[in-house]
Amino acid sequence: MVGAGYAGMAAAVTLVQRGAHAVVFESGPVPGGRARRVVTQGQTLDNGQHILIGAYATLFGLMRAVGVPANAVLRMPLELRYADGVALRRLFLPAPFGLLGGLLLARRLPWGEKLGAVRFMLALRRLGFRLAEDCSVSALLARFHQEGRIGRYVWQPICISALNTPPALASANVFLAALRDTLAGDAEASDLILPRVDLSRLFPEPAADWLRARGAEVRYGATVRDVGALRSEFGAVILAVGPHQLRPLLPDHAPEFEYQPITTCYLQYDAKTRLPLPMLGLAGGLVQWVFDRGRLTGEKGRLAAVISAQGDHQQMTQEELARTCHRELAAALKDLPEPQWTRVIAEKRATIAVPPGLRRPAIETPLSGVFLAGDYTDPEYPPTLEAAARSGVRAAARALDFA
């Protein structure tokens, strides 16, 4: 196993569960890949703020298997609440009535747009959440007259959060797959699940402990440069690294993708600073969501402002970006003091871009016994932690069949 991110650790756990021996090679000092704990300027932070969804059945099953405690996450019914008063909450009703009722009762959205959103979801259900010909999410929303406030506060933020790609560039079919399994799924499938521990502790580190307790090996600081040599030593090799890291390992089989960033600005305020909810939306500026780390991880007064996908913020210095984030938070929250310190973490290749008609690589490679795992290999899902976990399970099954 090359790579100890979510895909690699999912594959390793699956192999050991099925009686195989696993060795994990990780070049970095901690597991997690593009969702990990980092230390920067004396502060221990996550390299991004991730939202999990109730539909992440594969990842949650693996978390339970390796002993991640239930209190490692905060689970709450879907609620999109914005600082300006716009709010959507799923009702406690069976699908599809919970979502449809929530849309009709959404606050500060025009009644006609709410009715249109209900018709939109019903039309998507009739289509089986799949278009015969893919298009952009923006084109999909225009086709069903969803570009107004309902688009600005509901559909576009869901697209950017799930696909990490701007709606004008994002695949409608990938967006629809996400809607199918979350908003249109079972009652708990759309639950928001927020980590209460750092991203390495959320799954990869407990997985490493679980693996070692069962005789597997996890080697940190171990960079693999020759896949052929590794293949001659082991029965099969799974490459669970980012696609941009494949070129040195598989120069003739590395897929070419465009990438999208995720930028997180941490702002430390005095300990009394709190949000009304663990997660609050902003609209009209750079910041899309802000998270109260005090409510989630006990880091009192610490807010995490998240900007997903590409945008004008990429041209700013870290100091300019931090000032802008504070200014937007101060405009939305009353009596916000100046921050004591700020840190900006920009994961430039956080995910692949997901344009219409995107072709994903197969798990198999031209090298016999060498397989791929990673969120970018999922045939229909957006590049999420669940897609990474699913890919690891699939790659492990294929490696076991080969061996």
Buried (B, 14 or more C-beta within 10 A) or exposed (E): BBBBBBBBBBBBBBBBBEEBEBBBBBBBEBBBBBBBBBEEEEEEBBBBBBBBBBBBEBBBEBBEBBEBEEEBBBEBBBBBBBBBEBBBBBBEEEBBEBBBBBBBEBEEBEEEBBEBBBBBBEEBEEEEBEBEEBBBBBBBBEBBBBBBBBBBBBBBBBBBBBBBBBBEBBBBBBBBBBBBBBBBBBBBBBBBBBBBBBBBBBBBBBBBEBBEEEEBBBEBEBEBEEBEEBBEEBEBBBBBBBBBBBEEBBEEBBBEBEBBBBBBBBBBBEEEBBBEBBBBBBBEBBBBBBBBBBBBBEBBBBBBBBBBBBBEBEEBEBEEBBBBBBBBBBEBBEEBEEBEEBBBBBBEBBBBBBBBEBEBBEBBBEBEBBBBBBBBBBEBBBBBBBBBBBBBBBBBBBBBEEE
